[in-house]
Amino acid sequence: MGKHHQLGQGYFYEDLAVGDTLSTNARTITEADLVAFCNLTWFTEELFTNLHDRQATAIAGRVVPGALVFTFAEGLIMPAIQHTGLAFLDAGMSIKGPTFVGDTIRVEVEITEMRPTSKPGRGLIRTVNRVRNQHGNVVQEYTPLRLLARRG
């Protein structure tokens, strides 16, 4: 009889190493996503809510907030840390270019730092997360530090 594998179980600290990379599935951002996000978060900036007076905006087109891109990126990463991710501790972030309604994003995750904590059963992991659009352009990059469960 073969080994049993739990579906929906994320990576433990010991499953990963500095230099490892992971790629997520892709997700297209829709008009409904933008409207729901702006309403939920009170992002009422006219850049995101006014379709008619576009001459005064810095970016032409149906641009979406960087915060939406970040939260969608985190959602795409969730399967990798399901039941093993213990805390999101900090992150630096850089918006590299605009993201628009209709863009499809995916995340490339590179592990850059790992260290055990003083408490057993936990480890710290730093990654560089590059959010790419359908053209392969990096539109956002962030460097989260997470607390991850260890085996045993």
Buried (B, 14 or more C-beta within 10 A) or exposed (E): EEEEEEEEEBBBBEEBEEEBEBEBEEBEBEEEBBEEBBEEEEBEEEBBEEEEEEEEBEEEEBBBBBEBBBEBBBEBBEBBBBEBBBEEEEBEBEBBEBBBBBBEBBBBBBBEEBEEBEEEEBBBBBBBBBBBBEEEEBBBBBBBBBBBBBEE
